[in-house]
Amino acid sequence: HNFTFALIAVGRLEPEKRFEDVIAAVARIGDAYPALGAFIVGEGRERPKLERMIREKNLEGRIILLGARSDARGLMRNAQAFIQTSAYEGYGMTLIEAALARAPIVTSDVGIVGEVFTGYKHVLSAPVADPTNFAAHVAWLIEDQEERLELAMNAEQRALEHLAETDSSAHAIISDIAKLV
Protein backbone atom coordinates (compact mmCIF):
# COMPACT_ATOMS: atom_id res chain seq x y z
CA HIS A 1 0.00 0.00 0.00
CA ASN A 2 1.01 3.62 -0.39
CA PHE A 3 -0.59 4.94 2.79
CA THR A 4 1.45 7.27 4.93
CA PHE A 5 -1.39 7.20 7.45
CA ALA A 6 -2.89 3.73 7.89
CA LEU A 7 -5.88 3.05 10.11
CA ILE A 8 -6.55 -0.45 11.35
CA ALA A 9 -9.79 -1.93 12.63
CA VAL A 10 -10.01 -5.44 14.06
CA GLY A 11 -13.05 -7.55 14.83
CA ARG A 12 -15.78 -9.83 13.59
CA LEU A 13 -17.50 -8.42 10.52
CA GLU A 14 -20.90 -8.37 12.19
CA PRO A 15 -23.56 -5.61 12.34
CA GLU A 16 -22.79 -4.52 15.91
CA LYS A 17 -19.20 -3.67 14.97
CA ARG A 18 -20.40 -0.97 12.53
CA PHE A 19 -17.41 -1.18 10.17
CA GLU A 20 -19.50 0.87 7.73
CA ASP A 21 -18.60 3.84 9.93
CA VAL A 22 -14.89 3.26 9.20
CA ILE A 23 -15.70 3.34 5.47
CA ALA A 24 -17.84 6.47 5.85
CA ALA A 25 -15.16 8.24 7.90
CA VAL A 26 -12.46 7.56 5.30
CA ALA A 27 -14.83 8.66 2.53
CA ARG A 28 -15.51 11.96 4.36
CA ILE A 29 -11.87 13.01 4.68
CA GLY A 30 -10.19 10.99 1.95
CA ASP A 31 -9.97 13.87 -0.53
CA ALA A 32 -8.31 16.11 2.06
CA TYR A 33 -5.86 13.34 3.05
CA PRO A 34 -4.98 11.36 -0.09
CA ALA A 35 -2.40 9.20 1.75
CA LEU A 36 -5.03 7.94 4.24
CA GLY A 37 -6.04 4.31 4.02
CA ALA A 38 -7.60 1.67 6.25
CA PHE A 39 -7.21 -2.03 6.87
CA ILE A 40 -10.05 -4.06 8.34
CA VAL A 41 -9.04 -7.37 9.92
CA GLY A 42 -11.70 -10.00 10.47
CA GLU A 43 -14.35 -12.16 8.82
CA GLY A 44 -18.10 -12.34 9.16
CA ARG A 45 -21.54 -11.91 7.62
CA GLU A 46 -21.02 -8.21 6.83
CA ARG A 47 -18.15 -8.76 4.38
CA PRO A 48 -20.28 -8.63 1.18
CA LYS A 49 -22.01 -5.44 2.42
CA LEU A 50 -18.66 -3.82 3.27
CA GLU A 51 -17.17 -4.81 -0.09
CA ARG A 52 -20.19 -3.25 -1.83
CA MET A 53 -19.86 -0.03 0.19
CA ILE A 54 -16.16 0.22 -0.64
CA ARG A 55 -16.95 -0.13 -4.36
CA GLU A 56 -19.87 2.33 -4.23
CA LYS A 57 -17.70 4.97 -2.53
CA ASN A 58 -14.78 4.33 -4.93
CA LEU A 59 -12.49 3.38 -2.06
CA GLU A 60 -10.95 0.25 -3.58
CA GLY A 61 -7.27 0.31 -2.70
CA ARG A 62 -7.91 2.75 0.19
CA ILE A 63 -9.87 0.39 2.40
CA ILE A 64 -8.55 -3.15 2.38
CA LEU A 65 -10.39 -6.09 3.93
CA LEU A 66 -7.64 -8.43 5.14
CA GLY A 67 -9.84 -11.27 6.41
CA ALA A 68 -8.96 -13.20 9.55
CA ARG A 69 -5.31 -12.76 10.54
CA SER A 70 -3.19 -14.18 13.33
CA ASP A 71 -0.85 -11.17 13.25
CA ALA A 72 -3.38 -8.48 14.26
CA ARG A 73 -1.15 -7.11 17.05
CA GLY A 74 1.76 -6.65 14.67
CA LEU A 75 -0.53 -4.93 12.19
CA MET A 76 -1.78 -2.65 14.98
CA ARG A 77 1.78 -1.78 15.95
CA ASN A 78 2.56 -0.77 12.36
CA ALA A 79 -0.58 1.30 11.81
CA GLN A 80 -0.71 5.00 12.56
CA ALA A 81 -4.01 4.60 14.46
CA PHE A 82 -6.54 2.01 15.59
CA ILE A 83 -10.25 2.63 15.02
CA GLN A 84 -13.18 0.86 16.68
CA THR A 85 -16.70 1.88 15.69
CA SER A 86 -18.77 -0.69 17.61
CA ALA A 87 -22.36 -0.05 18.64
CA TYR A 88 -21.60 -1.84 21.91
CA GLU A 89 -18.87 -3.86 23.55
CA GLY A 90 -19.13 -6.05 26.60
CA TYR A 91 -15.57 -5.20 27.54
CA GLY A 92 -13.50 -4.15 24.53
CA MET A 93 -10.38 -6.28 24.62
CA THR A 94 -9.24 -4.99 21.24
CA LEU A 95 -8.82 -1.56 22.85
CA ILE A 96 -6.43 -3.08 25.40
CA GLU A 97 -4.61 -4.83 22.57
CA ALA A 98 -4.35 -1.62 20.53
CA ALA A 99 -3.07 0.27 23.58
CA LEU A 100 -0.44 -2.41 24.20
CA ALA A 101 0.56 -2.14 20.53
CA ARG A 102 1.06 1.62 21.09
CA ALA A 103 -1.50 2.58 18.46
CA PRO A 104 -3.41 5.80 19.12
CA ILE A 105 -7.08 4.91 19.45
CA VAL A 106 -10.23 6.39 17.93
CA THR A 107 -13.26 4.59 19.35
CA SER A 108 -16.96 4.72 19.92
CA ASP A 109 -17.89 5.51 23.51
CA VAL A 110 -18.68 1.92 24.52
CA GLY A 111 -17.27 -0.89 26.63
CA ILE A 112 -14.30 0.12 28.75
CA VAL A 113 -14.23 3.69 27.43
CA GLY A 114 -14.97 5.88 30.42
CA GLU A 115 -14.20 3.10 32.87
CA VAL A 116 -10.63 2.25 31.87
CA PHE A 117 -9.80 4.79 29.18
CA THR A 118 -10.61 8.49 29.43
CA GLY A 119 -11.50 10.49 26.34
CA TYR A 120 -8.83 12.92 25.14
CA LYS A 121 -6.34 11.54 27.66
CA HIS A 122 -6.07 7.91 26.52
CA VAL A 123 -8.37 7.69 23.48
CA LEU A 124 -10.41 9.87 21.17
CA SER A 125 -14.03 8.77 21.60
CA ALA A 126 -17.10 9.48 19.51
CA PRO A 127 -20.78 8.71 19.88
CA VAL A 128 -21.96 5.47 18.31
CA ALA A 129 -22.91 5.76 14.62
CA ASP A 130 -21.23 9.14 14.14
CA PRO A 131 -18.83 8.82 11.19
CA THR A 132 -18.42 12.60 11.02
CA ASN A 133 -16.98 12.59 14.54
CA PHE A 134 -14.77 9.57 13.76
CA ALA A 135 -13.49 11.40 10.66
CA ALA A 136 -12.73 14.54 12.67
CA HIS A 137 -10.74 12.50 15.21
CA VAL A 138 -8.76 10.76 12.46
CA ALA A 139 -8.03 14.11 10.79
CA TRP A 140 -6.79 15.47 14.11
CA LEU A 141 -4.42 12.52 14.52
CA ILE A 142 -3.16 12.92 10.95
CA GLU A 143 -2.36 16.57 11.57
CA ASP A 144 -0.94 16.32 15.10
CA GLN A 145 1.87 13.80 15.40
CA GLU A 146 2.67 14.96 18.94
CA GLU A 147 -0.92 14.25 20.03
CA ARG A 148 -0.77 10.82 18.36
CA LEU A 149 2.34 9.91 20.32
CA GLU A 150 1.00 11.26 23.61
CA LEU A 151 -2.33 9.42 23.28
CA ALA A 152 -0.55 6.17 22.40
CA MET A 153 1.82 6.42 25.37
CA ASN A 154 -0.98 7.36 27.78
CA ALA A 155 -3.21 4.52 26.56
CA GLU A 156 -0.41 1.96 26.83
CA GLN A 157 0.40 3.05 30.38
CA ARG A 158 -3.28 2.97 31.37
CA ALA A 159 -3.75 -0.50 29.81
CA LEU A 160 -0.78 -1.84 31.77
CA GLU A 161 -2.15 -0.29 34.98
CA HIS A 162 -5.58 -1.77 34.29
CA LEU A 163 -4.15 -5.22 33.65
CA ALA A 164 -2.20 -5.02 36.92
CA GLU A 165 -5.33 -3.84 38.78
CA THR A 166 -7.39 -6.71 37.43
CA ASP A 167 -4.58 -9.23 37.90
CA SER A 168 -4.60 -9.99 34.18
CA SER A 169 -1.46 -10.57 32.22
CA ALA A 170 -0.77 -8.91 28.93
CA HIS A 171 0.10 -12.34 27.54
CA ALA A 172 -3.31 -13.77 28.50
CA ILE A 173 -5.11 -10.81 26.91
CA ILE A 174 -3.09 -11.10 23.72
CA SER A 175 -3.78 -14.83 23.59
CA ASP A 176 -7.52 -14.25 23.98
CA ILE A 177 -7.52 -11.58 21.26
CA ALA A 178 -5.73 -13.88 18.84
CA LYS A 179 -8.56 -16.40 19.25
CA LEU A 180 -11.19 -13.82 18.31
CA VAL A 181 -9.57 -12.61 15.09
C-alpha positions as CSV (number, residue, x, y, z in Angstrom):
1,H,0.0,0.0,0.0
2,N,1.0,3.6,-0.4
3,F,-0.6,4.9,2.8
4,T,1.5,7.3,4.9
5,F,-1.4,7.2,7.5
6,A,-2.9,3.7,7.9
7,L,-5.9,3.0,10.1
8,I,-6.5,-0.4,11.4
9,A,-9.8,-1.9,12.6
10,V,-10.0,-5.4,14.1
11,G,-13.1,-7.6,14.8
12,R,-15.8,-9.8,13.6
13,L,-17.5,-8.4,10.5
14,E,-20.9,-8.4,12.2
15,P,-23.6,-5.6,12.3
16,E,-22.8,-4.5,15.9
17,K,-19.2,-3.7,15.0
18,R,-20.4,-1.0,12.5
19,F,-17.4,-1.2,10.2
20,E,-19.5,0.9,7.7
21,D,-18.6,3.8,9.9
22,V,-14.9,3.3,9.2
23,I,-15.7,3.3,5.5
24,A,-17.8,6.5,5.9
25,A,-15.2,8.2,7.9
26,V,-12.5,7.6,5.3
27,A,-14.8,8.7,2.5
28,R,-15.5,12.0,4.4
29,I,-11.9,13.0,4.7
30,G,-10.2,11.0,1.9
31,D,-10.0,13.9,-0.5
32,A,-8.3,16.1,2.1
33,Y,-5.9,13.3,3.0
34,P,-5.0,11.4,-0.1
35,A,-2.4,9.2,1.8
36,L,-5.0,7.9,4.2
37,G,-6.0,4.3,4.0
38,A,-7.6,1.7,6.2
39,F,-7.2,-2.0,6.9
40,I,-10.1,-4.1,8.3
41,V,-9.0,-7.4,9.9
42,G,-11.7,-10.0,10.5
43,E,-14.4,-12.2,8.8
44,G,-18.1,-12.3,9.2
45,R,-21.5,-11.9,7.6
46,E,-21.0,-8.2,6.8
47,R,-18.2,-8.8,4.4
48,P,-20.3,-8.6,1.2
49,K,-22.0,-5.4,2.4
50,L,-18.7,-3.8,3.3
51,E,-17.2,-4.8,-0.1
52,R,-20.2,-3.2,-1.8
53,M,-19.9,0.0,0.2
54,I,-16.2,0.2,-0.6
55,R,-16.9,-0.1,-4.4
56,E,-19.9,2.3,-4.2
57,K,-17.7,5.0,-2.5
58,N,-14.8,4.3,-4.9
59,L,-12.5,3.4,-2.1
60,E,-10.9,0.3,-3.6
61,G,-7.3,0.3,-2.7
62,R,-7.9,2.7,0.2
63,I,-9.9,0.4,2.4
64,I,-8.5,-3.1,2.4
65,L,-10.4,-6.1,3.9
66,L,-7.6,-8.4,5.1
67,G,-9.8,-11.3,6.4
68,A,-9.0,-13.2,9.5
69,R,-5.3,-12.8,10.5
70,S,-3.2,-14.2,13.3
71,D,-0.8,-11.2,13.2
72,A,-3.4,-8.5,14.3
73,R,-1.2,-7.1,17.0
74,G,1.8,-6.6,14.7
75,L,-0.5,-4.9,12.2
76,M,-1.8,-2.6,15.0
77,R,1.8,-1.8,15.9
78,N,2.6,-0.8,12.4
79,A,-0.6,1.3,11.8
80,Q,-0.7,5.0,12.6
81,A,-4.0,4.6,14.5
82,F,-6.5,2.0,15.6
83,I,-10.2,2.6,15.0
84,Q,-13.2,0.9,16.7
85,T,-16.7,1.9,15.7
86,S,-18.8,-0.7,17.6
87,A,-22.4,0.0,18.6
88,Y,-21.6,-1.8,21.9
89,E,-18.9,-3.9,23.5
90,G,-19.1,-6.0,26.6
91,Y,-15.6,-5.2,27.5
92,G,-13.5,-4.1,24.5
93,M,-10.4,-6.3,24.6
94,T,-9.2,-5.0,21.2
95,L,-8.8,-1.6,22.9
96,I,-6.4,-3.1,25.4
97,E,-4.6,-4.8,22.6
98,A,-4.4,-1.6,20.5
99,A,-3.1,0.3,23.6
100,L,-0.4,-2.4,24.2
101,A,0.6,-2.1,20.5
102,R,1.1,1.6,21.1
103,A,-1.5,2.6,18.5
104,P,-3.4,5.8,19.1
105,I,-7.1,4.9,19.5
106,V,-10.2,6.4,17.9
107,T,-13.3,4.6,19.3
108,S,-17.0,4.7,19.9
109,D,-17.9,5.5,23.5
110,V,-18.7,1.9,24.5
111,G,-17.3,-0.9,26.6
112,I,-14.3,0.1,28.7
113,V,-14.2,3.7,27.4
114,G,-15.0,5.9,30.4
115,E,-14.2,3.1,32.9
116,V,-10.6,2.2,31.9
117,F,-9.8,4.8,29.2
118,T,-10.6,8.5,29.4
119,G,-11.5,10.5,26.3
120,Y,-8.8,12.9,25.1
121,K,-6.3,11.5,27.7
122,H,-6.1,7.9,26.5
123,V,-8.4,7.7,23.5
124,L,-10.4,9.9,21.2
125,S,-14.0,8.8,21.6
126,A,-17.1,9.5,19.5
127,P,-20.8,8.7,19.9
128,V,-22.0,5.5,18.3
129,A,-22.9,5.8,14.6
130,D,-21.2,9.1,14.1
131,P,-18.8,8.8,11.2
132,T,-18.4,12.6,11.0
133,N,-17.0,12.6,14.5
134,F,-14.8,9.6,13.8
135,A,-13.5,11.4,10.7
136,A,-12.7,14.5,12.7
137,H,-10.7,12.5,15.2
138,V,-8.8,10.8,12.5
139,A,-8.0,14.1,10.8
140,W,-6.8,15.5,14.1
141,L,-4.4,12.5,14.5
142,I,-3.2,12.9,11.0
143,E,-2.4,16.6,11.6
144,D,-0.9,16.3,15.1
145,Q,1.9,13.8,15.4
146,E,2.7,15.0,18.9
147,E,-0.9,14.3,20.0
148,R,-0.8,10.8,18.4
149,L,2.3,9.9,20.3
150,E,1.0,11.3,23.6
151,L,-2.3,9.4,23.3
152,A,-0.6,6.2,22.4
153,M,1.8,6.4,25.4
154,N,-1.0,7.4,27.8
155,A,-3.2,4.5,26.6
156,E,-0.4,2.0,26.8
157,Q,0.4,3.1,30.4
158,R,-3.3,3.0,31.4
159,A,-3.7,-0.5,29.8
160,L,-0.8,-1.8,31.8
161,E,-2.2,-0.3,35.0
162,H,-5.6,-1.8,34.3
163,L,-4.1,-5.2,33.7
164,A,-2.2,-5.0,36.9
165,E,-5.3,-3.8,38.8
166,T,-7.4,-6.7,37.4
167,D,-4.6,-9.2,37.9
168,S,-4.6,-10.0,34.2
169,S,-1.5,-10.6,32.2
170,A,-0.8,-8.9,28.9
171,H,0.1,-12.3,27.5
172,A,-3.3,-13.8,28.5
173,I,-5.1,-10.8,26.9
174,I,-3.1,-11.1,23.7
175,S,-3.8,-14.8,23.6
176,D,-7.5,-14.2,24.0
177,I,-7.5,-11.6,21.3
178,A,-5.7,-13.9,18.8
179,K,-8.6,-16.4,19.2
180,L,-11.2,-13.8,18.3
181,V,-9.6,-12.6,15.1
